[in-house]
Amino acid sequence: MTDLVVRRLLIDLETPFGRNWCGGDAFSTAFFNALSMSFPFGEQFFIDAVRDAATTLPAQTQEKFRAEVRGFIGQEATHRRIHSLFNAHLQDQGLADGWTPRAARRMQLMEGADPRHALAVTAATEHFTAMFAEWLLAHPGVLDGAEPRLRTMWLWHSAEELEHKAVAFDIYKAAQGSDPWRKRWFRRVTVMFLGDLMRQTVDNLRHEGQLWKWATWKSAARILLGRGGLLGGNWHAWRSYFRADFHPAQQDSKLAARWLENNRAQYTPVGAAADALQ
């Protein structure tokens, strides 16, 4: 386990940004916009899942995880706040978030269920975000030409996702979560997450009048399917989740540590998780 630092990002998200903020590339802009739409609801779900499951642990085990849970909540609350500000500008641009209502309806089905199910969903989704985060930190050229403040936002978020990638998984194991259910939820999350992501990306492109342009699909193929692309390049990392001996710590996080070290001027640490909510 590592100490999780809650950081306040020092960028201006009050000032609007351009519609094609990601270097003028329609696909990457629509894709990252879609991802951002998922975060406020998703991060709150993760916070609730980790907090609720942690309270079911024996007192001694709760104490063991107290600092990590606190740091996890602080980081995720900060992500929720930052992306809410970002998403407000997307709404002003006329983009409609269809992802959140769909996710909210699905999550209603889990009300009253064993809290380990929500935690398994969280651990599965955290593995997805960790895969995406490592890929982005390894391929920052995807953000070439992006507004500097937004490039910083995405790389900072990626670094912190890698930092806390093991918290939900560790608590799931401590709560004696079922390994078959862990894998079953990962399969379901794969279908739901990728389906929602691509559906929202298409909706964003359609709204912008960019869906049926050759340049859009050429960019999509390069980013998603090209050599070292987001999907093809993460195949082995995706499969690793099904191993009996899998643990998120097996994923290298050096790129996250390096980015945080080299970009200290972009954020300031805060003293406690609660501070992140201010």
Legacy VTK file of the C-alpha trace (Angstrom):
# vtk DataFile Version 3.0
C-alpha trace
ASCII
DATASET POLYDATA
POINTS 278 float
0.000 0.000 0.000
1.124 3.544 -0.695
0.191 6.908 0.761
-2.342 8.590 -1.517
-1.886 12.329 -1.822
-4.938 14.484 -2.466
-3.987 17.254 -4.880
-5.717 20.445 -5.953
-5.149 20.983 -9.665
-3.989 24.509 -10.460
-5.756 25.106 -13.746
-8.566 27.422 -14.813
-11.720 25.527 -15.700
-14.041 28.505 -15.439
-13.012 29.888 -18.835
-14.757 28.126 -21.767
-12.719 26.146 -24.266
-13.097 25.497 -27.977
-15.330 22.797 -29.411
-12.360 20.967 -30.975
-10.061 21.503 -27.997
-7.967 18.366 -28.629
-5.684 19.683 -31.347
-8.602 20.159 -33.730
-9.086 16.374 -33.946
-12.813 15.632 -33.973
-12.589 12.009 -32.848
-10.191 12.458 -29.935
-12.169 15.498 -28.745
-15.460 13.565 -28.854
-13.855 10.521 -27.225
-12.356 12.405 -24.275
-15.562 14.413 -23.884
-17.475 11.122 -23.637
-15.092 9.807 -20.993
-15.472 12.977 -18.969
-19.256 12.677 -19.014
-18.972 9.357 -17.174
-16.838 10.625 -14.315
-19.043 12.653 -11.938
-21.594 9.858 -11.500
-18.973 7.130 -11.736
-16.574 8.643 -9.218
-19.405 9.094 -6.701
-20.424 5.471 -7.213
-16.830 4.359 -6.567
-16.585 6.502 -3.434
-19.823 5.052 -2.056
-18.872 1.473 -2.966
-15.463 1.640 -1.273
-16.763 3.464 1.794
-19.772 1.164 2.245
-17.757 -2.027 1.851
-14.979 -0.784 4.129
-17.470 -0.366 6.981
-18.291 -4.084 6.812
-14.702 -5.067 7.603
-13.527 -5.974 11.104
-12.347 -2.946 13.094
-8.691 -3.931 12.867
-8.906 -4.332 9.086
-10.743 -1.029 8.751
-7.903 0.665 10.571
-5.382 -0.968 8.245
-7.116 0.548 5.207
-8.211 3.838 6.781
-5.521 6.032 5.196
-5.909 4.486 1.761
-9.688 4.777 1.799
-9.378 8.397 2.877
-6.898 9.143 0.096
-8.999 7.271 -2.471
-12.108 9.247 -1.547
-10.179 12.510 -1.657
-8.699 11.847 -5.086
-11.978 10.620 -6.571
-13.910 13.556 -5.096
-11.411 15.918 -6.716
-11.825 14.162 -10.074
-15.594 14.416 -9.734
-15.406 18.147 -9.085
-12.936 18.886 -11.899
-14.882 16.930 -14.500
-18.158 18.498 -13.388
-16.626 21.872 -14.266
-15.368 20.512 -17.599
-18.740 18.924 -18.385
-20.600 22.173 -17.706
-18.812 23.652 -20.723
-19.777 20.627 -22.831
-23.391 21.189 -21.856
-23.084 24.836 -22.898
-21.824 23.592 -26.263
-25.039 21.609 -26.648
-23.600 18.137 -26.023
-26.082 15.856 -24.251
-24.867 13.360 -21.643
-26.734 10.124 -22.285
-24.204 8.002 -20.375
-25.094 9.130 -16.849
-28.848 8.364 -17.052
-28.128 4.875 -18.436
-25.570 4.162 -15.714
-27.901 5.484 -13.015
-30.720 3.181 -14.155
-28.399 0.168 -14.103
-27.064 0.995 -10.660
-30.588 1.158 -9.247
-30.742 -2.591 -9.825
-27.995 -3.024 -7.211
-29.882 -1.306 -4.409
-30.120 -3.620 -1.409
-27.545 -6.044 -2.831
-24.451 -7.273 -1.008
-22.056 -4.251 -1.052
-19.342 -6.484 -2.456
-21.127 -6.449 -5.816
-20.789 -2.667 -6.115
-17.193 -3.031 -4.969
-16.525 -5.667 -7.648
-17.953 -3.279 -10.267
-15.688 -0.559 -8.876
-12.585 -2.756 -8.924
-13.345 -3.804 -12.501
-13.865 -0.234 -13.680
-10.756 0.924 -11.835
-8.767 -1.642 -13.830
-10.209 -0.184 -17.025
-9.330 3.364 -16.024
-5.853 2.247 -14.986
-5.305 0.622 -18.388
-6.495 3.748 -20.175
-4.443 5.970 -17.876
-1.202 4.081 -18.447
-1.834 4.098 -22.186
-2.384 7.863 -22.219
0.738 8.564 -20.157
2.706 6.336 -22.554
1.162 8.048 -25.613
0.808 11.721 -24.628
1.051 12.614 -28.319
-2.688 11.907 -28.498
-3.038 15.245 -26.710
-0.635 17.148 -28.961
-2.125 20.506 -29.819
-4.710 20.277 -27.036
-5.370 23.297 -24.843
-2.528 23.160 -22.272
-4.851 23.313 -19.248
-6.931 20.414 -20.596
-3.858 18.380 -21.494
-2.716 18.864 -17.894
-6.125 17.822 -16.579
-6.142 14.516 -18.447
-2.553 13.580 -17.619
-2.996 14.496 -13.936
-6.165 12.415 -13.764
-4.373 9.511 -15.416
-1.489 9.667 -12.949
-3.813 9.608 -9.952
-5.860 6.722 -11.374
-2.690 4.659 -11.468
-1.844 5.706 -7.924
-5.071 4.397 -6.396
-5.749 1.522 -8.802
-5.465 -1.159 -6.089
-7.685 0.281 -3.340
-11.060 -1.151 -4.399
-9.446 -4.474 -5.312
-7.677 -4.773 -1.948
-10.838 -4.030 0.005
-12.782 -6.520 -2.117
-10.237 -9.185 -1.199
-10.281 -8.134 2.467
-14.085 -8.409 2.427
-13.680 -11.972 1.114
-15.263 -11.138 -2.206
-15.846 -14.067 -4.519
-13.248 -14.532 -7.259
-15.814 -15.905 -9.747
-17.983 -12.810 -9.143
-14.937 -10.552 -9.562
-14.347 -12.010 -13.017
-18.052 -12.099 -13.887
-18.446 -8.406 -13.107
-15.341 -7.592 -15.131
-16.901 -9.217 -18.198
-20.104 -7.232 -17.645
-18.232 -3.993 -17.038
-16.263 -4.569 -20.246
-19.463 -4.682 -22.292
-21.142 -1.804 -20.447
-18.118 0.493 -20.278
-16.985 0.102 -23.874
-20.558 0.156 -25.148
-21.403 3.359 -23.281
-18.107 4.965 -24.254
-18.518 4.351 -27.968
-22.223 5.234 -27.937
-21.528 8.566 -26.264
-18.594 9.261 -28.578
-20.807 8.648 -31.623
-23.514 10.900 -30.171
-20.938 13.654 -29.629
-19.627 13.311 -33.178
-23.134 13.334 -34.622
-23.965 16.530 -32.746
-20.830 18.201 -34.109
-21.495 17.048 -37.667
-18.263 15.024 -37.704
-19.576 11.446 -37.625
-19.403 10.596 -41.319
-16.147 12.315 -42.199
-13.209 10.227 -43.384
-10.796 12.100 -41.111
-12.893 11.143 -38.089
-12.749 7.416 -38.767
-9.103 7.566 -39.756
-8.319 9.146 -36.395
-10.498 6.567 -34.588
-8.668 3.686 -36.262
-5.279 5.165 -35.397
-6.096 5.874 -31.744
-8.086 2.733 -30.975
-6.840 0.038 -33.330
-3.455 1.127 -34.601
-0.194 -0.408 -33.484
-0.046 0.276 -29.773
-3.582 1.711 -29.934
-5.812 2.030 -26.919
-7.729 -1.204 -27.480
-5.157 -3.389 -29.173
-2.371 -2.220 -26.898
-4.316 -3.159 -23.766
-5.356 -6.673 -24.740
-2.863 -8.393 -22.431
-3.622 -6.035 -19.543
-7.332 -6.756 -19.996
-6.797 -10.523 -19.970
-4.603 -10.340 -16.884
-7.638 -9.512 -14.728
-8.872 -13.088 -15.145
-5.748 -14.641 -13.633
-6.214 -16.193 -10.212
-3.084 -14.413 -8.977
-3.963 -11.020 -10.469
-3.279 -7.879 -8.460
-3.337 -4.269 -9.744
0.156 -3.700 -8.349
1.456 -5.938 -11.139
0.765 -3.032 -13.512
3.711 -0.650 -13.790
3.030 2.860 -12.475
6.402 4.481 -13.124
4.925 6.809 -15.746
2.455 8.166 -13.206
5.140 8.812 -10.607
7.340 10.480 -13.226
4.556 12.778 -14.443
3.637 13.829 -10.908
7.292 14.512 -10.104
7.901 16.511 -13.282
4.709 18.566 -13.020
4.673 19.701 -9.406
3.909 23.252 -10.498
0.532 22.102 -11.843
-0.964 21.105 -8.480
-0.740 21.599 -4.751
-1.188 18.836 -2.151
-3.989 19.330 0.367
-3.995 18.054 3.900
-7.000 15.786 3.981
-9.551 14.135 1.761
-12.217 16.547 2.898
-10.195 19.465 1.578
-10.633 18.134 -1.949
-14.339 18.915 -1.756
-13.787 22.643 -1.269
LINES 1 279
278 0 1 2 3 4 5 6 7 8 9 10 11 12 13 14 15 16 17 18 19 20 21 22 23 24 25 26 27 28 29 30 31 32 33 34 35 36 37 38 39 40 41 42 43 44 45 46 47 48 49 50 51 52 53 54 55 56 57 58 59 60 61 62 63 64 65 66 67 68 69 70 71 72 73 74 75 76 77 78 79 80 81 82 83 84 85 86 87 88 89 90 91 92 93 94 95 96 97 98 99 100 101 102 103 104 105 106 107 108 109 110 111 112 113 114 115 116 117 118 119 120 121 122 123 124 125 126 127 128 129 130 131 132 133 134 135 136 137 138 139 140 141 142 143 144 145 146 147 148 149 150 151 152 153 154 155 156 157 158 159 160 161 162 163 164 165 166 167 168 169 170 171 172 173 174 175 176 177 178 179 180 181 182 183 184 185 186 187 188 189 190 191 192 193 194 195 196 197 198 199 200 201 202 203 204 205 206 207 208 209 210 211 212 213 214 215 216 217 218 219 220 221 222 223 224 225 226 227 228 229 230 231 232 233 234 235 236 237 238 239 240 241 242 243 244 245 246 247 248 249 250 251 252 253 254 255 256 257 258 259 260 261 262 263 264 265 266 267 268 269 270 271 272 273 274 275 276 277
